[in-house]
Amino acid sequence: MRAADAVAVPEVLAVSDESPNHLVLEWIDEGRARANTERHLGLGLARMHRVGAPAFGRDDRRTTGSRGLPNEPYETWAEFYAANRLLPLARLARAGGALSPSVIADLERLASRLGSFDTGEPPARLHGDLWAGNRLVDVDGRSWLIDPAAHGGHREFDLAMMRLFGGFTSDCFAAYAEVYPLEHGWEGRVALHQIAPLVVHAIKFGGGYVSSATAAIAEYT
């Protein structure tokens, strides 16, 4: 993400997978948003997405998140989203009893027909976990993106995450559209991209995320 030189990302000063795991980042002095903060984020995010990625997934195959979701590289979004997100999540939901058997069966069935929703776009360079808590605003009103689950994916995924939990204004999305307009019918695919994070949250937290995940899955099956 930092190499794209499109959105501010803190410099990684140190990192280790050895116990205790740690990540040391450049310090950002936080401030308040200004009139152009949201617009500048939308423009930068569009530029970052357009830089692209080598494949859907990651060349280094590094996994995502506490549930270790795979990032095997694929040539198409449909293959990636099925093999690296929906099917692994269906297995985790079944093992943990997070969703009903019928909903899990619907999720697996949806994974088999994702090609009908594939816009054919090349892989975008994604943040991968873009909710408001992973955006800092500095003392100059500049947005910084932190704590990514970076991978090559469909750019609609980042935008769907932003809409799922809120915290981004219409100015941000409008500025994005100026630089990199979305493909026809994107509105009807927002919930499709939200299925993965909703199922993750249903597995981890239960509660209202179960009904939200169930509704999103039902919308496409």
C-alpha positions in Angstrom: 0.0 0.0 0.0 2.7 2.5 0.9 4.5 1.7 -2.4 1.5 2.9 -4.3 2.2 6.4 -3.0 -1.5 7.3 -3.2 -2.8 7.3 0.5 -0.6 8.0 3.5 0.5 4.8 5.3 2.8 4.9 8.3 6.3 3.6 7.8 7.0 0.2 9.3 9.9 0.5 11.7 10.0 -3.0 13.0 8.1 -6.2 12.7 8.4 -9.8 14.0 6.4 -13.0 13.9 8.5 -14.3 16.8 7.0 -14.3 20.3 6.0 -11.8 21.4 4.6 -10.8 17.9 5.0 -7.1 17.4 4.7 -4.3 14.8 6.3 -0.9 15.3 4.9 2.0 13.1 5.8 5.6 12.5 3.9 7.8 15.1 1.0 9.9 13.7 -0.2 12.8 15.8 -4.0 12.7 15.5 -6.1 15.8 14.8 -9.5 16.6 13.3 -10.9 16.3 9.8 -11.0 19.4 7.7 -13.4 20.4 4.9 -11.3 18.5 2.3 -10.3 15.5 4.3 -12.9 13.1 3.0 -12.5 14.2 -0.6 -8.7 13.7 -0.5 -9.2 10.2 1.0 -11.6 9.3 -1.9 -9.1 10.5 -4.5 -6.2 8.7 -2.9 -8.1 5.5 -2.4 -9.1 5.5 -6.1 -5.5 6.0 -7.1 -4.3 3.2 -4.8 -6.8 0.8 -6.3 -5.8 1.7 -9.8 -2.2 0.8 -9.1 -3.4 -2.8 -9.1 -1.9 -6.0 -7.8 -0.2 -9.0 -9.4 -3.1 -11.3 -8.7 -6.3 -11.8 -6.7 -4.8 -12.8 -3.4 -1.1 -12.4 -2.5 2.0 -13.7 -4.2 3.5 -14.5 -0.8 0.3 -16.3 0.2 0.3 -14.6 3.6 -3.0 -15.2 5.4 -5.5 -12.6 6.6 -6.8 -12.0 10.1 -7.1 -14.0 13.3 -8.9 -16.8 11.4 -6.0 -17.2 9.0 -8.1 -16.8 5.8 -6.0 -17.9 2.8 -4.7 -15.5 0.1 -3.7 -18.0 -2.5 -3.3 -16.2 -5.9 -6.0 -16.5 -8.5 -6.6 -15.0 -11.9 -10.2 -14.1 -11.3 -12.1 -12.5 -8.5 -14.8 -15.2 -8.5 -12.1 -17.9 -7.9 -10.5 -15.8 -5.2 -13.6 -14.9 -3.3 -14.9 -18.5 -3.4 -11.7 -20.4 -2.5 -10.1 -17.8 -0.1 -13.2 -16.3 1.6 -16.6 -17.9 1.3 -15.7 -21.6 1.4 -13.1 -21.3 4.3 -15.7 -19.2 6.2 -18.4 -21.7 5.6 -16.1 -24.4 7.1 -15.3 -22.2 10.1 -19.0 -21.3 10.6 -19.9 -25.0 10.5 -17.2 -26.0 13.0 -18.2 -23.2 15.4 -21.9 -23.5 15.0 -22.0 -19.8 14.1 -24.6 -20.1 11.3 -27.4 -22.6 10.7 -26.8 -25.6 8.4 -29.2 -24.2 5.8 -27.4 -20.8 5.7 -24.0 -22.5 5.4 -25.4 -24.6 2.5 -26.5 -21.4 0.8 -23.1 -19.8 1.4 -21.4 -22.8 -0.3 -23.9 -22.7 -3.2 -23.2 -19.0 -3.7 -19.5 -19.7 -3.8 -20.1 -22.0 -6.8 -21.9 -19.3 -8.8 -19.8 -16.2 -8.2 -18.9 -16.0 -11.9 -22.3 -14.4 -12.6 -21.3 -11.5 -10.4 -17.7 -11.1 -11.7 -17.2 -7.7 -13.5 -13.9 -8.9 -15.0 -11.9 -6.1 -13.6 -8.2 -6.6 -12.9 -7.1 -7.0 -9.2 -7.0 -3.8 -7.2 -4.5 -3.0 -4.4 -6.8 -3.2 -1.4 -6.5 -2.2 2.2 -8.7 -5.2 3.0 -10.1 -4.1 6.3 -11.2 -0.5 5.6 -13.5 0.5 8.5 -13.3 3.9 10.1 -11.2 2.6 13.0 -8.4 1.9 10.6 -8.3 5.5 9.3 -6.4 8.1 11.3 -6.6 11.8 10.7 -3.5 13.8 11.5 -3.2 17.4 12.8 -3.2 18.7 9.2 -6.4 16.9 8.4 -4.7 14.2 6.3 -6.0 10.6 6.3 -3.6 7.7 7.1 -4.6 4.1 6.7 -3.5 1.6 9.3 -3.9 -2.1 10.2 -4.5 -3.4 6.7 -5.3 -6.9 5.5 -3.7 -6.0 2.2 -4.2 -8.2 -0.8 -5.2 -8.1 -4.5 -9.0 -8.1 -4.7 -12.1 -6.4 -6.1 -12.0 -2.7 -5.4 -15.7 -2.9 -4.5 -14.7 -4.8 -1.4 -13.0 -1.9 0.2 -15.9 0.4 -0.6 -18.4 -2.1 0.7 -16.4 -2.4 4.0 -16.5 1.4 4.3 -20.3 1.4 3.9 -20.8 -1.5 6.3 -19.6 0.2 9.4 -19.9 3.8 8.4 -17.6 6.7 9.2 -17.0 8.0 5.7 -19.0 10.7 4.1 -20.6 11.0 0.7 -17.8 13.4 -0.3 -15.3 10.6 -0.1 -17.3 8.3 -2.4 -18.1 11.1 -4.8 -14.4 11.9 -5.1 -13.5 8.3 -5.7 -16.1 8.1 -8.5 -14.5 11.1 -10.2 -11.2 9.3 -10.5 -12.3 5.7 -10.9 -16.0 5.2 -11.6 -17.5 1.9 -10.5 -18.8 -0.7 -13.0 -22.5 -0.8 -13.8 -24.7 -2.4 -11.1 -22.2 -1.9 -8.3 -25.1 -1.0 -5.9 -26.4 -4.5 -6.2 -23.1 -6.0 -5.3 -22.4 -4.1 -2.1 -23.9 -6.7 0.2 -22.2 -9.5 -1.8 -18.8 -8.0 -0.8 -20.0 -7.5 2.8 -20.8 -11.2 3.3 -17.2 -12.1 4.1 -16.7 -9.6 6.9 -20.2 -10.2 8.2 -19.6 -14.0 8.5 -16.2 -13.3 10.2 -18.0 -11.2 12.8 -20.8 -13.8 13.2 -18.1 -16.4 13.9 -16.2 -14.2 16.3 -19.0 -12.3 18.1 -22.4 -13.8 17.2 -25.3 -11.5 18.1 -26.8 -9.3 15.4 -24.0 -10.3 13.0 -25.6 -13.7 12.5 -28.9 -12.2 11.2 -27.0 -9.6 9.1 -24.8 -12.3 7.5 -27.9 -14.5 7.0 -29.8 -11.7 5.2 -26.8 -10.8 3.0 -26.3 -14.4 1.9 -30.1 -14.8 1.2 -30.0 -11.8 -1.1 -27.8 -13.7 -3.6 -29.1 -17.3 -3.3 
